Every structure is written in C-alpha cells, then in structure tokens.
Amino acid sequence: MSDKMINIAWMYPDTLFLHGERGNIMALVRYAMELGLTPHVRRIDLGTEDFDPMEYDIIFYGPGEISSFRAVMEDIAGYARPIAEYIASGKVLIATGTTMSLFGEKITRFSPDAEDGRGEVIDGLCMIPAESFEREYVYGNDLDIRAEYNGYSMELIGNQIQMTDIHFSESEGYQRFGSVIYGRGNNGTDGIEGVVHNNSLFTNMLGPMLICNPWLTVRILRTAAEIKGIEVEAQDPEYKLEIKSLGLKKKFIEEKQNNQEK
C-alpha cells in the first residue's frame, strides 16, 4: 500500500447525485495524482455496514433532493457519533448544495397549504449551527465569493441551485466559508456563503466547485495529507486555463450586473 494514499469516501452517490457534483470526486482524484498522492475512492451506499469514517482522509457528500433526506438520515444514524468525531478531529468533510442543510439543526419544508408556508420539520444532524427553510421556488444563478479555507484566502466562482434558505450565525469554531461578491449565498440577505468548522466545508457552491476552482481542491488535498502526516513535495499545478476561465466568468457576471442596473 502506498505511503501517499489518500482515502476518499464518496457518500451515497446514487442518492445524493444532483447537478453533476460527482465531478468533485474526479477533481480530487486528478489533483491528488498531480501532487504525487495516491487517491483511493470508495462508494458508501445506503446500507453499507463496514463504514468507519476515521479510516478516510476526505469524506464527500453531494447534493440531493430534500425528499431523500429521511433515508439518508436513517442510514447516518448508524454512525452519527463517529462522523461528529471525524469532524471534531480536524479531518476533511465536504458537503455541497442542499445537503449542507442536512448537517444543520433542522430543515423546515415548504407547505403551500400552510398560512406561513412552513410545513414538516426534519431534524438535522446538529453538526453546524444552522437552520434551513425550503423555498417555494428554486433559485439558480452564478455564485462569486471571497473564501477562506485553512488560512488561505481565494476567489471562487461556481453556481448555485438553491432549494433552502440557510440561516447561520458565526461563532467560535464556526466561520463563514466565504463572503458573497455576486449571488445569493446562504440566504440572499447577510452576505454569508457556507460554513467552515475545523477543516470541514459546507457550501451551496456547485460547478462542480472543485473542477472550477482547482486552487481550493489542492488546498483541501494538502490539508488532508498534512493531517495524515504525508509530506507533499510537489509544487502546486499551473492554473493558466482555470485562471483564464475565472476571468471570463467575472467579466460575464459584471456584464450581467450592468444590464440589471440599466
């Protein structure tokens, strides 16, 4: 077995499968290899019995339908404490899109029959201090943020297809992942995008985010390797094409903003 092995758990790929976010797994594999690491990806499905979170260096949850959350929650109940210990230990967990809400305190579903629009409440995992409220209509747009991860500041551009408004207040140990430059972020009002707790990342950003923003992907991999005690000797890859793409996306967003102001 390679002493540079990075073990990646791909959680519920047949249930949390929206928006092509499996591309994040592809990005982790590609850039791990460029850094001289040996990535090993294992699919963890509903009913997998021998899943031990601490055996992994990166755990990835993609976005899914809220209607599937009860089945996912029932499965997670079998290892909820180990996953909380995994996050507390500083290891890397990534949750994208609507699945971010699953890790909060509760999700209130939208009900057209209720006077205030609020219906069934689903208890979350309570691993981040956030409450989510399902929207009547899905929001979709570009998302441009100034992000902070493991001491590094970077600009990230992706997109957002949001089914819940998320309300999160920063506190000790729980920081915003990014400040919104353009887009909605958690709820469209407070300028906050996502949550970072230790080295775990919960974000609305899609794209897939790790393909569009490889500087974040490399930082995540370096963080996971450092926690495991792996020395990464390789330099960061060149991002010439991705930086050019970022510039074109920014130009498109600026033109869109100008048109909206006219």
C-alpha positions in Angstrom: 0.0 0.0 0.0 1.3 3.4 -0.9 2.5 5.6 1.9 1.0 8.5 0.0 -2.5 7.1 0.0 -5.5 9.5 0.4 -8.7 7.6 1.1 -11.8 9.3 -0.1 -15.3 8.2 0.9 -18.0 9.1 -1.7 -21.2 9.2 0.2 -24.5 7.9 -1.3 -23.6 8.5 -5.0 -26.9 7.0 -6.1 -29.0 9.1 -3.7 -27.1 12.4 -3.4 -26.4 12.8 -7.1 -27.7 16.1 -8.3 -26.1 18.7 -10.6 -23.1 16.6 -11.8 -21.4 17.0 -8.5 -19.6 13.7 -8.9 -17.2 15.9 -10.8 -15.8 16.9 -7.5 -14.6 13.3 -7.0 -12.9 13.4 -10.4 -11.2 16.7 -9.4 -9.9 15.2 -6.1 -8.5 12.2 -8.0 -6.9 14.2 -10.7 -5.2 16.8 -8.5 -4.2 14.2 -5.9 -2.2 12.4 -8.6 -0.6 15.7 -9.7 0.6 16.2 -6.2 2.1 12.8 -6.1 -0.6 11.3 -3.9 -2.4 8.0 -4.5 -6.1 8.6 -4.3 -8.4 5.7 -3.4 -12.2 6.3 -3.7 -14.8 4.1 -2.1 -18.5 4.4 -2.7 -20.5 4.3 0.5 -24.2 3.4 -0.2 -27.3 3.1 1.9 -26.9 0.0 4.0 -23.1 -0.2 3.8 -22.3 -1.9 7.1 -18.5 -1.6 7.5 -18.1 2.2 7.1 -15.8 3.7 9.7 -15.3 7.4 9.0 -11.9 7.5 10.7 -10.5 5.3 8.0 -10.9 8.1 5.5 -9.0 11.3 4.8 -11.7 13.1 2.8 -15.5 12.4 3.0 -17.7 13.9 0.3 -21.5 14.4 0.3 -23.0 15.7 -2.9 -26.4 17.4 -3.2 -29.7 15.5 -3.1 -33.4 16.1 -3.1 -34.8 17.0 0.3 -37.3 14.2 -0.2 -34.4 11.7 0.1 -33.1 13.1 3.4 -35.0 10.9 5.7 -33.5 7.8 4.1 -30.0 9.3 4.4 -30.6 10.4 8.0 -31.7 6.9 8.9 -28.5 5.5 7.5 -26.3 8.2 9.1 -27.9 7.4 12.4 -25.7 4.2 12.5 -22.5 6.3 12.5 -23.6 9.8 13.6 -21.2 9.9 16.6 -18.2 8.7 14.6 -18.9 11.3 11.8 -19.1 14.0 14.5 -15.8 12.8 16.0 -14.3 12.8 12.5 -15.2 16.4 12.0 -14.0 17.3 15.5 -10.7 15.7 14.8 -10.0 18.2 12.0 -10.3 15.8 9.1 -11.8 17.0 5.9 -15.5 16.6 5.1 -17.2 18.4 2.2 -21.0 18.8 1.7 -22.3 20.7 -1.3 -25.6 22.1 -2.4 -28.8 21.3 -0.5 -27.0 18.5 1.6 -25.4 21.3 3.6 -28.8 21.7 5.3 -28.7 18.1 6.5 -25.8 18.9 8.8 -27.7 21.8 10.5 -30.2 21.7 13.3 -33.4 21.4 11.4 -35.0 21.8 8.0 -38.5 23.3 7.7 -40.2 22.1 4.5 -42.4 24.4 2.4 -46.1 23.7 2.5 -48.5 25.5 0.1 -51.3 24.7 2.5 -49.8 26.5 5.5 -50.6 30.2 6.0 -46.9 30.9 6.6 -45.7 28.4 4.1 -44.0 26.3 6.7 -44.7 22.6 7.0 -43.0 19.5 8.1 -39.8 19.9 10.2 -36.9 17.4 9.6 -34.3 17.2 12.4 -30.8 17.6 11.2 -27.5 16.2 12.4 -26.8 19.3 14.5 -23.1 19.4 13.5 -23.3 23.1 12.4 -25.4 25.9 14.0 -27.7 26.5 11.1 -31.4 26.2 10.3 -32.8 25.8 6.8 -36.1 26.7 5.3 -37.2 25.1 2.0 -38.1 27.7 -0.7 -41.3 27.7 -2.7 -39.2 28.3 -5.8 -35.7 27.0 -6.7 -33.1 29.8 -7.0 -30.4 29.4 -9.7 -27.6 31.8 -10.6 -23.8 32.3 -10.7 -22.0 32.5 -7.3 -18.8 34.5 -6.8 -17.3 34.6 -3.3 -14.1 35.6 -1.5 -13.4 32.4 0.5 -11.2 31.4 3.4 -10.0 27.8 3.9 -7.3 26.6 6.3 -5.7 30.1 6.5 -5.8 30.7 2.7 -7.9 33.4 1.0 -9.1 32.8 -2.5 -11.7 33.9 -5.0 -14.1 31.1 -6.1 -16.7 31.1 -8.9 -19.3 28.5 -9.4 -23.1 28.4 -9.5 -25.9 27.9 -7.1 -29.2 25.9 -7.4 -30.7 26.5 -4.0 -33.8 24.8 -2.6 -33.3 26.1 1.0 -32.5 29.4 2.7 -30.0 28.8 5.4 -29.6 30.9 8.5 -26.3 30.7 10.2 -24.6 32.9 12.8 -20.8 32.9 13.0 -19.5 31.8 16.4 -16.3 30.4 17.9 -15.2 27.4 15.7 -17.9 28.1 13.1 -16.9 30.6 10.4 -18.4 31.6 7.1 -16.7 29.8 4.2 -17.0 32.9 2.1 -18.3 36.4 1.7 -20.6 36.9 -1.3 -19.4 39.1 -4.2 -22.2 38.1 -6.5 -25.1 35.6 -6.0 -27.3 34.6 -3.1 -25.1 32.6 -0.7 -26.8 31.1 2.3 -30.0 33.2 2.1 -29.5 36.3 0.0 -29.6 38.8 2.8 -26.5 38.5 5.1 -23.7 38.1 2.5 -22.6 34.8 4.0 -21.8 31.7 2.0 -21.4 28.3 3.6 -19.9 27.3 6.9 -16.4 26.0 7.8 -15.9 24.0 11.0 -12.3 22.9 11.6 -11.4 21.6 8.1 -14.9 20.6 7.1 -16.6 22.6 4.5 -20.4 23.0 4.0 -21.3 25.1 0.9 -24.0 26.0 -1.6 -21.4 26.3 -4.3 -21.8 23.9 -7.3 -20.0 23.9 -10.6 -18.6 21.4 -9.8 -16.8 23.6 -7.4 -13.5 21.6 -7.2 -13.2 21.4 -11.0 -13.9 25.2 -11.5 -11.6 26.2 -8.6 -8.6 23.8 -8.5 -6.7 26.1 -6.1 -9.3 25.1 -3.5 -9.0 21.4 -4.5 -5.2 21.5 -4.0 -5.6 23.2 -0.6 -8.1 20.5 0.5 -5.8 17.7 -0.6 -2.7 19.3 1.1 -4.8 19.7 4.3 -5.8 16.1 4.2 -2.3 15.0 3.5 -0.9 17.1 6.4 -3.4 15.7 8.8 -2.3 12.2 7.8 1.3 13.0 8.2 2.1 12.8 4.4 4.7 15.2 3.1 3.7 16.6 -0.3 6.9 17.5 -2.2 5.3 18.5 -5.5 4.6 22.2 -6.3 1.1 23.3 -7.0 0.0 22.7 -10.6 -0.3 25.6 -13.0 -3.8 27.0 -13.3 -3.4 29.0 -16.5 -6.6 27.7 -18.2 -8.6 27.9 -15.0 -7.5 31.4 -14.2 -8.4 32.5 -17.7 -11.8 30.8 -17.2 -12.2 32.7 -13.9 -11.6 36.0 -15.6 -14.1 35.3 -18.3 -16.7 34.3 -15.7 -16.1 37.5 -13.8 -16.5 39.5 -17.0 -19.8 37.8 -17.7 -21.0 38.4 -14.2 -20.1 42.1 -14.4 -21.9 42.5 -17.8 -24.9 40.8 -16.2 -24.8 43.2 -13.3 -24.5 46.2 -15.6 -27.5 45.0 -17.6 -29.6 44.5 -14.5 -28.8 48.1 -13.4 -30.0 49.6 -16.7 
